[in-house]
Each structure stands twice: as structure tokens, then as C-alpha cells.
Amino acid sequence: MAYKVVPFSQTDNVSGELQRIIDSEAVGGYKYISHEYSDKLRPGKAGCFGIGAEPNTTVHVGFVVFRKIRLNEILFYVRYQVVSGHLSRNHFGVVMLMSILRSRNKPKTDLKQK
């Protein structure tokens, strides 16, 4: 399984930013798994004889975790939609998916054999 971790930037509109990241990764075939937060210690500065010294600070870092969608998950979802009546068997997306699956499952023939 392929996983992907995307940094989550700090913003005032947290839900909007999270939705934007999820939507952009979904186009690439990734499914949202979770979002995680971690604390990172940023070292301070000693300064010159204590003048201009800065203490250590804690920075909160966010990550969004995605997993690559497998073909069988897509097929299961489409079959569920067809069986439950939410999607017609003649729907363009279903027809295209089924034709792709049929072409992937065809046995490979060696063109060199006569």
C-alpha cells in the first residue's frame, strides 16, 4: 500500500484548509485516512552574554495522511452503487470502469507466436 503525508499549514480556516487538501489529493487517487499533530521543539538562541537570548519554543505541526486507492476498492464501491440503485448499469462512469477492468483482465497474448 502506498501512503502519502501532506503538511497541514496553520491557518484561521482550519476546516476549509483540510477540505482543500483532501479534495486536491482525492483527484490524484488518494483516500483520506486521518490528520495528526505533533510538537516540534525549536531551539532558542543563547545570545551574546545573555543579551538577545531566546528560549526554546514548541511549534505545533500538522500532517494529513492519505492512502492510495486500490482498483478493487473502486470496483466494490461501483458495484454497491449499482446494486443499491443509486447508479445505473448504463451510467457512463460504470461503462468506462467495466471496459477498463475487462481490458486489464484479458489474457496476454504473445504476438511473436504464429
N, C-alpha and C positions, 0 to 999 in steps of 0.2 A: 504494500500500500504506500502511496505517495502522500506525504503530508507537507503542508506549507504553513509557515508562521509569518504573519504580517504585523509590523509595528503599528501600534494604536497611538496616534498623536493626541496630545492634550488639547481639548477644545471646550468651549462653553456648551456646545450642542452635542453631547455625547451620543445620544441615540441616533441623531442624524449622521454622525461620522461613522458609527458602527454599521448602520444600514447602507451607507455608501460603499464601505469596504466589502460587505457581504455581497452586494449587488455586483460590484466590479469583479469579484473573484468567481461568482456563480457563472458569469459569462465564459470564463475560462475552464469551466467544468469542475470547480471545486465546491464542496459542500461544507457549510459552517459547522464546526464541532463545538467550540467554546471560545471564551475570551478569558485571559488570565492576566493577573497583575503581579508585579514583582517589585521589590525595593532594591535600589542600587545605591551604594554608598559612594558619594563623590567626595574625594579627599579635599581637605581645605588647604590653605596656604600658610606657611609659617611666618611670612613677612620678614622684615628686617628689624631684628631686636624686638619683635612683637608688634611693630608698627605695620599696619596694613594686613595683619593676620586675619584669616577667615577660618571658621570652624568647619568640620566635616558636615556635609549636608546629605540628607536622604532624598533621592529622586524616585518618584513612582513611575514605573514603566509598564505600559500595557501592550499585550500581544493578542492577536486574533488567530485562532488555529483552524485550519481547513484541511479537508481530506479530498483527494481526487475521487470523483465519482466513477464507479466501475460500470461497464456496459450492462451487466446483469441487474444492477440496481435500477437503471433506466428502464430496462425491459419489464421488470417487475412492476414498476410504477405505471407504465403504459398499460400493461395487462389489467392491473387493478382498475384504472380509469375506464377501460373498455367494459370490463365485467360489471362494474358498478353503474354503468350507464352515463357517466359523465363525459365520455368521449366516444365518438362513433368510429367503427372499424374503417370507415371511408374517409376519416379525417386526414388531411394532407400529412400531418406530422407522423401519424401512425403508419400510413402507407410508406412514407420515406424510411422510417425506422425499420420496418419489416423488410423492405428491399435491401437495406444495408446489412441487416442480420443475415438474410438469405445469401447475399454475396460473400459474406465472411465465412459462412458455413459450407460453401461449395468445396468439394474436394479439389485439391491442387492437381492439375494435370501437367505432365512433362511434355512440352512442345517438341522436344527433340525426338521422341519416340514416334515411329510411323506405323 
